[in-house]
Amino acid sequence: MNRQLFRKITNRQLAPLGPVPLQHAAKSTSTNAAGALATSMRTHTCGDLDATNIDQQVRLCGWVQNIRVLSDTLVFVQLRDAYGTMQLLAEQSKIPQFKEQKRLLEQLNTDSLIKVVGKVVRRPEGMAKTTAQTGEIELLVDQIQVLNSAEPLPFNPHVKNKLPGEDTRLTHRYLDLRRPELQHNIRVRSKATMAIRQFMDDNSKLAAIDYKSL
């Protein structure tokens, strides 16, 4: 396929989609309904939530991206899944056995997997981040469950100014692919591939053949 035809196909198919976000999810049309990707483990993804979900009780699952212990009674956790990020607020007055939970959180490494239950609340005045969908809200946590504790990582793919050299990143490619820039590229490539397949299916009688299945 020449470049001119490729541009024609992708421009036609991707234009209605608008800009491809780094992380995205289908948004529920009802503020009281569970998210479109709800499972038995979660009611929403991080990408589902915004200010319309304030005062709702939700369950989230995701990877720990960052932990900040501000005091003996207050811990902030940045939770990430494939669809977005969410700031968690753990307060001693809200969580039974908070000291044990706090000690457990402090021992977690980046990309450990946790499940949380809590209430969506508005961030204090002056603390909102207008650049993020979840920038106006945070989750006031009632329960924390560690699903999988990660071993220390060779490097943190989410801290751009501390990335190692290319040799190290290629050795640990599974981590490098978690960087937001590469996640964005993966999604763009996926959409372009689907657009080409859809164009071919709509405009010709070509059949897609997977040689491995023959």
N, C-alpha and C positions, 0 to 999 in steps of 0.2 A: 504493500500500500504506500503510495507516495505521500509526501508531507502535505501537499495541498488538499488531498482527499481526507487525510487524517484531521486537519484543522477544520474542514467543513463538517465532518461528522461530530467531533467533540464540541465545536461551538454550537451546533444545533441541539445536541443532547444535553450539554451541561449548562447552557445559558439559563434555562428556566429554574435551575437549582440555586442560582446565585453563588456567592463566594463559598468555597468549601471550607467549613470550620475545622479548627484543629481537633475539636472534640464535639460530638453532636449526639442528640438523642431525640426521639419523637416526644413532643410535649403533650401531656394530657390536656384535653379540652375542658375537663371539669376540675375545679380546685379541690374537690372532696374525693376524687377518684384516685386510685393507685396509678403509678406511672405506666406507660405503654409497655415497658420491659420489666414489669413486676414479676417476681418469682416467690417461692415459699421462703426464701432467705431475705428478700428485700421488697419494700413497697414502691421504691423509686430508685432511679440512678441519680448520681450527683448532677447530671445534666438536665434532669427533669425539673429541679427545684428552682424557684425564684420567689419574689415577694408575694405572689398570689398564694403561696403555700404557708404563709405565716400562721402560727397557732395550730398547725396540723402535727399529729404524732406520726413519725415515719421510721422506717428501718432502712439502713444503708449498709452495704458491704463494699469494701475497697481496700486499697493499699495505703499504708502510712507513708506519706511523703515527707512530713516534717513534724517534729514535736517540740513545743516550747513550754517549759515549766516555769511559770512566772512567780509562783509562790508555793507554799505548802498546801494551799487550798485551791489552786487554779492552774489548769493545764489546757493549752491550745494544741489541737492536732489538725494538720492539713490532710484530708482524706481525698484520695484520687481513685477514679475508676476509668473505664474506657470512654466515658461520655462527659467528664468534667471533674471539677474539684469542689470540695465543700469544707468550710472551716467548722471544726467541732470545738465546743466549749465544755470542759468537764469541771464542775464545781463540787467541792466537798459536800455542800448541803443537799445536792441533788442525787448523789450516787451512794448507795449502801456499800460499806467496806471500801470507801474511797482511797484510804492509804494503801491498801493492797493493790487496787487498780492502778493507782498512780505509780507505785513501784514497778508494776508490770509494764506500764507504758514507757517508763524511763529505760527499761531494758530492751525495748523493741528496736530492731534495726530498720532502716529504710526498706520499704516494699514488703514489710510484714503485712499479713492480711487480717483485717478485723471486721467485726460486725457491731453496729451500734444502733441503739434505739433512743429516740429523743424527740424533742419538740422544736419545730422551726420557729426562730425568733428573729426580730429585726436587730441589726447591729446598732450599737450606741451611736448617737449623733456625732458626725465627724469621722467615723470609722468605716463608712461605706466605701467600696471600690466600684466606681461606675464602669470600669473596663471589663468586669466579669459579670456573667449572668447571676451568679450567686453572691455578688459583691455587696448586696444590701442585707443579706441574711447570714445566720449561722445556726448550727444545731446545738441546742442545750441538751447534753447527753444525760440519759437516765441509766442506761446499761451499756457495758462494753464487754465484748467477747473476742478473745484472740483465736482466730481460726487457723492461722499458720504463722509461726515466727520465722522470719528469714535470717539466714546467716549473714554476717557482715559482707557487704558488697565490695568488689574490687574498686569501684568508683560509683559516684552518685550521678545518674544520667540527667537529673533534674536541676543540677547546679551548673549552669553554662560556663561560668568563669573559672571552674575548677575541673574541667574535663581533662583527662590524660591525653597523651599523644595517640596518633592514629593506630599504631601497632597494638597498643593496649585495648583500644576500642574494638578493633577487628578481632582480637583474641576473644573478647567477651561481647560478641556481636548481639547476643540476646539482650544485653543491657543497653547497648548503643541504640537498638531499634526502639527503645522506649522514649527516646528524646522527642519532645514535641514536634520539632522540625521533621524528623523522619516519620513520625506518626502521621503528620499532615501529608507527606509525600505518598505514603502507603494508601491513604484514603483517596487522594487525587488519582493515583494509578488505578485503583479499584473502580472508581466512577468512570474513568476514561475507557477502561476495558469493557465495562457493562454497556456504555454508550455505543461503542463500536459493534458489539455483539447484537444490540438491539437494532441498530441501523441496518446491519446485514440481514437480520431476520425480517425486518419490515420491508426491505427493498430488493430482496433477491430470494432465490430458492436454495441458497447454500445451506449445507448442513454442517453443524459443528461436530467434529469427530475427535474423540480422545483416543490416541493411538494405544495408550496403555490398556484400554479396555477391549481392544480388538483381539 
